[in-house]
Amino acid sequence: MANLTRWDPFNEMLTLRQAMDRLFEDAWVSPWAARGHASGDSRTMGLPVDLYETGDDLVLTATVPGVKPEDIDITVQGDVLTIKGQFNSEDKLEEGSYHRHERRSGSFYRQVALPSAVKSDAAEASFEHGVLKLRLPKADEAKERKIPVSSAGSTPQIEQAA
């Protein structure tokens, strides 16, 4: 016996609307994100970062290939870390024509909210093979402290966790 399903034109229209929304989103709202880039503005490319925490430090690594260390500016204000810089595509084609030209000149800008207070004056930055690495020592008030439990007759002392 054959099963008959009633055709509902509104279901088809909803699917068409979703397809049009996706098309509009990919073409106009975030064209770079649709092509695998991190930012929606072609002049300001995104900056992928990793942020992790060790016992005494926050460590951030960022991938910035083709950028010179002197073209990177790093600031910390409160609990916000800002990394910005400039990259240039220095290839000038004298003869011939491009079949594909995807490497661009432009700037990057990234702000990251830090999960704890840091000593910005003791921060260290290194740059090797296109990877920027920042070590941001935690402020003393942000470090974990161990509080021992004492018995009724002794006085507790607060120790800094190792």
C-alpha positions in Angstrom: 0.0 0.0 0.0 1.3 3.4 -0.9 1.7 6.2 1.6 0.5 9.6 0.5 1.9 12.7 2.0 0.1 16.0 1.6 2.1 18.7 0.0 2.4 21.8 2.1 3.7 24.8 0.1 4.6 26.8 3.2 7.2 24.2 4.2 8.8 24.7 0.8 8.7 28.5 1.2 10.4 28.3 4.6 13.2 26.3 3.1 13.6 28.8 0.3 13.6 31.6 2.8 16.3 29.9 4.9 18.4 29.5 1.7 18.0 33.1 0.8 19.0 34.2 4.4 22.1 32.0 4.2 23.0 33.5 0.7 22.6 37.0 2.0 24.6 36.3 5.1 27.5 34.8 3.1 27.5 37.5 0.5 27.0 40.7 2.5 27.1 40.3 6.2 30.2 38.2 6.7 31.9 37.4 3.3 35.3 36.8 4.8 34.0 34.4 7.5 32.2 32.4 4.7 35.6 32.0 3.0 37.4 30.8 6.1 38.8 34.2 7.2 38.4 35.4 10.7 37.0 38.9 10.2 34.2 40.4 8.1 36.2 43.5 7.0 38.6 42.9 4.1 40.9 45.7 5.4 41.1 44.4 9.0 41.8 40.7 9.1 41.2 38.6 12.3 43.9 37.3 14.5 43.6 33.7 15.8 44.8 33.4 19.4 45.1 30.7 22.2 45.0 31.8 25.8 45.8 29.5 28.7 46.7 29.7 32.3 49.6 28.3 34.3 50.1 28.6 38.0 51.6 32.1 37.9 51.0 33.3 34.4 48.5 33.8 31.6 50.1 32.8 28.3 48.7 33.9 24.9 49.9 32.7 21.5 48.9 34.3 18.3 49.6 33.3 14.7 50.8 36.3 12.7 52.6 35.0 9.6 54.4 37.4 7.4 54.5 40.2 10.0 57.6 41.7 11.4 57.9 42.0 15.2 58.4 45.8 14.9 55.0 46.0 13.2 53.1 44.6 16.2 51.7 46.8 19.0 50.7 45.2 22.3 48.9 47.0 25.1 47.2 46.0 28.4 44.6 48.3 29.9 42.8 46.9 32.9 41.7 43.3 32.0 41.8 43.9 28.2 44.8 42.9 26.1 45.0 44.6 22.7 47.2 43.3 19.8 47.3 45.3 16.6 49.6 45.5 13.7 50.2 45.9 10.0 51.1 43.4 7.3 52.2 44.1 3.7 52.2 42.1 0.6 55.4 43.4 -0.9 55.2 41.5 -4.2 55.0 43.8 -7.1 54.3 42.2 -10.5 56.4 43.9 -13.2 55.3 41.6 -16.1 52.4 39.4 -16.7 49.1 39.2 -14.9 47.8 37.5 -11.8 45.7 34.4 -12.0 45.0 34.6 -8.3 45.9 37.3 -5.8 44.8 36.4 -2.3 47.7 37.8 -0.1 46.7 41.2 0.9 48.1 44.2 2.7 46.2 45.5 5.7 45.9 45.6 9.4 44.8 43.3 12.2 43.3 44.2 15.5 42.3 41.9 18.4 41.1 42.6 21.9 41.0 39.8 24.4 39.4 40.0 27.9 41.9 38.5 30.4 40.4 36.2 33.0 42.4 37.7 35.9 44.5 40.7 36.8 48.1 40.7 35.4 51.3 42.6 36.1 51.6 44.3 32.8 55.0 45.9 33.6 56.5 42.4 34.0 55.0 40.9 30.8 57.2 39.4 28.2 56.7 38.9 24.4 58.6 36.8 22.0 58.2 36.2 18.3 59.4 33.2 16.3 58.4 31.7 13.0 55.2 33.8 12.7 54.0 33.0 16.2 53.7 35.7 18.9 53.9 34.4 22.5 53.0 36.6 25.5 53.7 35.7 29.1 51.6 37.8 31.4 52.4 37.2 35.2 49.3 37.2 37.3 48.9 39.9 39.9 49.4 38.7 43.5 45.7 39.2 44.3 44.8 36.9 41.3 47.0 34.0 42.4 45.5 31.1 44.2 46.2 31.0 47.9 46.0 28.0 50.2 44.2 28.6 53.5 45.0 25.9 56.1 42.4 24.8 58.5 43.5 25.0 62.1 42.3 23.4 65.3 40.8 25.4 68.1 44.1 26.0 69.9 46.4 27.1 67.0 46.5 30.2 64.8 46.0 29.7 61.0 48.6 31.2 58.6 47.8 31.9 55.0 50.3 30.4 52.5 50.7 31.1 48.9 50.0 28.0 46.7 53.0 26.7 44.8 
